[in-house]
Amino acid sequence: MRRAYVALGSNLGDPRRQVLDASDALARLPGSRLVARSRLYRTAPWGVLDQPAFVNAAVELETSLEPHDLLDALLAIERAAGRVREGERWGPRTLDLDLLHMEGVRLDDDRLVLPHPRIAQRAFVLLPLNDIAPGLDLPGQGRVDTLLAQVDRDGCDVLP
């Protein structure tokens, strides 16, 4: 069993419900257990700015799934939520699940890079990840709490 960290985001349909339902789906993955879930955050769009605000969260899983098998499971959950991976990158989406890090795994292939290479640039990832794993040391990037102290958090608010 390994610890895995997944970022969740949505800005179409009912984003809050999409993120909560995806969190529940992650908890039901075979060979996996949900260890922690962050608070929900409303965040400004990143990349493509002309779109609705996002709801973001992060979860920590304990899983026996291999990295590519977990990635395939995340993509299946996205598809079940109506996500179509076509069109504009960083545009609006019903659900986005990103595998951020897996304990003891460094990987860089055509399907998956671990740890995720852009964690340190994104408050919408670091804020929820800090809720559940502030001391997590991301190889080649640093500790989550240290990285969070270095990013602009404007446009990021905890949802009630």
N, C-alpha and C positions, 0 to 999 in steps of 0.2 A: 504494500500500500504506500502511496505517495501523496503528498499534499499538492493540490493544483489550485490555481487562482484564475477565476474567470470574470471578465468585465461584461456587464449587461447594459444595453442601451436601447432606447426606442423613442421615436418622435412622431409616429403616425398611429391613427386609430386611438386607442386608449393606452398611452404609453405606460402609465403606472401599472395598469392591469397586465400589459404585455410583459413587463419586467418581473412582476410578482409571479405570474404564471410560468415564466421561463425558469425562475428560481426553483419553483416546485418541480418542474420537469427535470432540472439538474439533480435535485434530491432523489429522484426516482431512477437515475441511471444505474444500470447493472454494475455490481462490484464497486459501488460508490456510496458515500455518505456525505451529506451536507454538514459541515463543521460550523460555519459562520456565514452570516449575511450582513452586509453593511446597511446603513440607512439609505434611503432614497434621496437623490439629489436632482434638482432641476438645473440644467446647465445650458449655457449658450452653445449654439452650433459651432463646430470646428471644421475648417476646410472650406466647405460651401456655406456661406453665411446667410443666404436668403432661404431660410427654412425654419420650421418651428423649433422651439427649445426642446431639448432632450430630457428624458428621465434616465438617470444612470445609477448603477449599483455595482457591487462586486460580491462574489461568493468565494468561500474556501471549501474545497472538496477534499475528502480523503478517497482515493480511487485506486483500483487495481488496473484500470484501463491504461494502455500504452498511449503515448502522445497522439499519434495519428488516429487511433480509435476514438480518443476523446474528441479530437477535432471533428471527426465524422459525426459523432453524436451531437456536437454543438450545431453543426450545419443542418442536421435533421430537425433539431428543435426550431431553428430559424425558419426552415421550410414549412414546418407545421404551423408556424405563426404567420405565414403568408409572405415571408421574405423571398424576394426574387433578386438574385445577385447579377443584375444587369444595369446598365446605365451609368450615371454619374457616380464616381467614387466620392465617398464622404457625403453623399446626398441623403435625403430623407429615407427612413426605413422603418418597417414595422418592428423589427428586432435585429439587434446586432450582438453577437456573442463572440468575444475574443479570448482565446486562451492566452493568458499573460505569462504564466510561469508554472513549471512543474519542478518540484523538489528534486535536485540531483540531475536535472536534464538540461543540457545545452544542445541546441539543434539549429541547423540552418540548411534547409533544403527548399525545393521549389514549392512546397505546400505549407511549410511551417517554420517560423523562427522563434526559438525560445532561449531566453526570455524575450517577450515582445520588444522589438527594437525602439518603439516610440513611447514607452511608458513615461519616461522622465520628462517628456514635453507636454503631458496632458493632465491638467488639473482634474478633468472629468473622470480620469482613471485613478489618479493618485488619491483624491479625497475619499472615495469609497474604499479603496484598498487600504488606506491608512486606518479606517474604522476597524478593520479586521486583522491587519498584520502590519502595524507601524514599524516594527523592527525587522521585517523581512528584508534580507539583503539580496538584491537582484544582481547576479553576476554581471560585471562589466558596467553597471549603472549606479549602484549604491543602495543605501537603505531607503525604504519608502518614506519614512518621516523626514529624512534629510532632503530627498528629492522634492517632496511636497513644499518644503520651506522655500524652495527656489523657483516655484512657478507662480504665475499670475492666476489668482482665484476669482477674478472679477467675473460676474455672470453665473456663479455657482452658488446655489442655496440649498440647504437641507429642506426637504419637504416634510410637512407635519405628518 
